[in-house]
Amino acid sequence: MRYAADNRIVQAVYQFTTGSTRYLFYGLVVLAVGIGLYFPVRDLYTAYRTGDILERQLEVRNDYNEVLEDKVSRLLSTEGIEDIARENLGLVMPGERVVTVTGVEADESSSGDSLTASEVENAELAVVDDAPWYIKVLDAIFFYRGVEGQVVSSAGEAESEEAASGASSEGETQAEEPSSEE
């Protein structure tokens, strides 16, 4: 019967792992473990970073929506309608007089807090760049490029709608074929 010590392959592996090349073996093991862990950790980081960016973008959008809702509710009130009629149309209520004051700068405090949709969009895009240095280092390590180009895939209604629209377009082409033969 042959023993493991008699086998040349076993002796070579033993010599490689315990001899003068053992540090090379340790390095290869660490490299293999590192490569094995890199991709799952990268996926985890990408999910975390994307969620953080989308959460902050949602916060910017919600703030903008609140400003718009306040503006709409103010404009739909009786006082708001009267103010707009006075400012834009020059209308006055019975018993009021129109007085025009010149030389005084316009009050821009009311228009200063309202943002345009493009400014809000720019603020949403700036969320990606507005990160601490260590997040930028991790972005470089994990090759994170932001939320552009990422596609949300789900098994929800979107796929069933696409399947239904695909089936209806196939049905339309099938319905057109017999009519074209006539």
C-alpha positions as CSV (number, residue, x, y, z in Angstrom):
1,M,0.0,0.0,0.0
2,R,1.2,3.5,-0.9
3,Y,1.2,6.3,1.6
4,A,0.6,9.9,1.0
5,A,4.2,10.7,1.6
6,D,5.2,8.4,-1.3
7,N,3.0,10.4,-3.8
8,R,5.0,13.0,-5.7
9,I,2.0,15.4,-6.1
10,V,1.3,15.4,-2.4
11,Q,5.0,16.0,-1.7
12,A,5.1,18.9,-4.2
13,V,2.0,20.5,-2.6
14,Y,3.4,20.1,0.8
15,Q,6.7,21.6,-0.2
16,F,4.9,24.5,-1.9
17,T,2.7,25.3,1.1
18,T,5.4,24.8,3.8
19,G,8.7,25.4,2.1
20,S,10.4,28.6,1.0
21,T,7.4,29.4,-1.3
22,R,4.9,29.3,1.5
23,Y,4.6,33.2,1.3
24,L,3.7,32.9,-2.3
25,F,1.0,30.3,-1.4
26,Y,-0.4,32.6,1.3
27,G,-0.5,35.5,-1.2
28,L,-2.3,33.4,-3.7
29,V,-4.9,32.4,-1.0
30,V,-5.4,36.0,0.0
31,L,-5.7,37.0,-3.6
32,A,-8.3,34.3,-4.3
33,V,-10.4,35.3,-1.2
34,G,-10.1,39.0,-2.2
35,I,-11.3,38.3,-5.7
36,G,-14.1,36.1,-4.4
37,L,-15.3,38.9,-2.0
38,Y,-14.8,41.9,-4.3
39,F,-17.8,41.4,-6.6
40,P,-20.4,40.8,-3.9
41,V,-19.1,43.7,-1.9
42,R,-19.1,45.9,-5.0
43,D,-22.8,44.9,-5.7
44,L,-23.6,45.7,-2.1
45,Y,-21.9,49.1,-2.3
46,T,-23.6,49.9,-5.6
47,A,-27.0,49.1,-4.1
48,Y,-26.2,51.2,-1.0
49,R,-24.9,54.2,-2.9
50,T,-27.7,54.1,-5.5
51,G,-30.3,54.0,-2.7
52,D,-28.6,56.9,-0.9
53,I,-28.5,59.0,-4.1
54,L,-32.1,58.2,-4.9
55,E,-33.2,59.0,-1.4
56,R,-31.5,62.4,-1.4
57,Q,-32.9,63.1,-4.9
58,L,-36.4,62.2,-3.7
59,E,-35.9,64.6,-0.8
60,V,-35.0,67.4,-3.2
61,R,-38.0,66.6,-5.4
62,N,-40.4,66.4,-2.3
63,D,-39.2,69.8,-1.1
64,Y,-39.9,71.3,-4.6
65,N,-43.3,69.6,-4.6
66,E,-44.1,71.1,-1.2
67,V,-43.2,74.6,-2.5
68,L,-45.4,74.1,-5.6
69,E,-48.3,72.8,-3.4
70,D,-48.0,75.9,-1.1
71,K,-47.9,78.2,-4.2
72,V,-50.9,76.5,-5.7
73,S,-52.9,76.6,-2.5
74,R,-52.0,80.3,-2.0
75,L,-53.0,81.1,-5.6
76,L,-56.3,79.2,-5.3
77,S,-57.3,81.1,-2.2
78,T,-59.4,84.2,-2.4
79,E,-56.5,86.4,-1.3
80,G,-54.2,84.8,-3.8
81,I,-56.6,85.4,-6.7
82,E,-57.1,89.0,-5.6
83,D,-53.3,89.5,-5.4
84,I,-52.7,88.1,-8.8
85,A,-55.5,90.2,-10.3
86,R,-53.9,93.3,-8.7
87,E,-50.3,92.5,-9.7
88,N,-50.8,91.1,-13.2
89,L,-54.0,92.6,-14.5
90,G,-54.1,95.9,-12.6
91,L,-57.6,95.3,-11.2
92,V,-58.8,96.8,-8.0
93,M,-61.6,96.1,-5.6
94,P,-64.4,98.6,-5.3
95,G,-63.3,101.5,-3.1
96,E,-59.6,100.9,-3.7
97,R,-57.2,103.2,-5.5
98,V,-54.2,102.3,-7.7
99,V,-51.0,103.9,-6.5
100,T,-47.8,103.4,-8.4
101,V,-44.6,103.9,-6.5
102,T,-41.4,104.5,-8.5
103,G,-37.8,104.4,-7.4
104,V,-38.3,101.5,-5.0
105,E,-36.8,98.1,-5.7
106,A,-39.3,95.2,-6.1
107,D,-39.6,92.8,-3.3
108,E,-38.0,89.6,-4.5
109,S,-38.4,87.6,-1.3
110,S,-41.5,85.9,-2.6
111,S,-39.9,84.9,-5.9
112,G,-36.5,84.0,-4.4
113,D,-37.8,80.7,-2.8
114,S,-39.4,79.4,-5.9
115,L,-37.1,77.2,-8.0
116,T,-37.6,76.3,-11.6
117,A,-37.9,72.7,-12.7
118,S,-34.5,72.9,-14.4
119,E,-32.9,74.2,-11.2
120,V,-34.4,71.3,-9.3
121,E,-33.1,68.8,-11.9
122,N,-29.7,70.4,-11.6
123,A,-29.9,70.0,-7.8
124,E,-30.9,66.3,-8.2
125,L,-27.8,65.8,-10.4
126,A,-25.6,67.6,-8.0
127,V,-26.5,65.1,-5.3
128,V,-24.3,62.6,-7.0
129,D,-21.3,64.9,-7.0
130,D,-22.0,66.1,-3.4
131,A,-20.2,63.3,-1.6
132,P,-17.4,63.2,1.0
133,W,-13.9,62.3,-0.1
134,Y,-14.1,58.7,1.2
135,I,-17.3,58.1,-0.8
136,K,-15.4,59.3,-3.9
137,V,-12.6,56.9,-3.1
138,L,-15.0,54.0,-2.7
139,D,-16.7,55.1,-6.0
140,A,-13.3,54.8,-7.7
141,I,-12.5,51.4,-6.1
142,F,-15.8,49.9,-7.0
143,F,-16.1,51.7,-10.4
144,Y,-19.4,53.3,-9.4
145,R,-20.6,55.8,-12.1
146,G,-23.9,57.0,-10.6
147,V,-27.5,56.0,-11.3
148,E,-27.5,56.8,-15.0
149,G,-27.8,53.7,-17.1
150,Q,-29.1,51.6,-14.3
151,V,-32.3,49.8,-15.1
152,V,-34.9,48.7,-12.5
153,S,-36.0,45.2,-13.2
154,S,-39.0,43.8,-11.5
155,A,-41.5,41.1,-12.0
156,G,-44.3,43.5,-11.5
157,E,-46.8,45.1,-13.9
158,A,-44.2,46.6,-16.3
159,E,-43.3,43.2,-17.7
160,S,-46.9,42.1,-18.0
161,E,-47.8,45.3,-19.8
162,E,-44.9,44.8,-22.2
163,A,-46.1,41.3,-22.8
164,A,-49.7,42.5,-23.4
165,S,-48.6,45.2,-25.7
166,G,-46.4,42.7,-27.6
167,A,-49.3,40.3,-27.9
168,S,-51.6,43.1,-29.1
169,S,-49.1,44.2,-31.7
170,E,-48.7,40.6,-32.9
171,G,-52.4,40.3,-33.1
172,E,-52.6,43.5,-35.1
173,T,-50.1,42.2,-37.6
174,Q,-51.9,38.9,-37.9
175,A,-55.2,40.8,-38.4
176,E,-53.7,42.9,-41.1
177,E,-52.2,40.0,-43.1
178,P,-55.6,38.4,-44.1
179,S,-57.0,41.8,-45.0
180,S,-54.1,42.5,-47.3
181,E,-54.6,39.2,-49.2
182,E,-58.1,40.2,-50.2
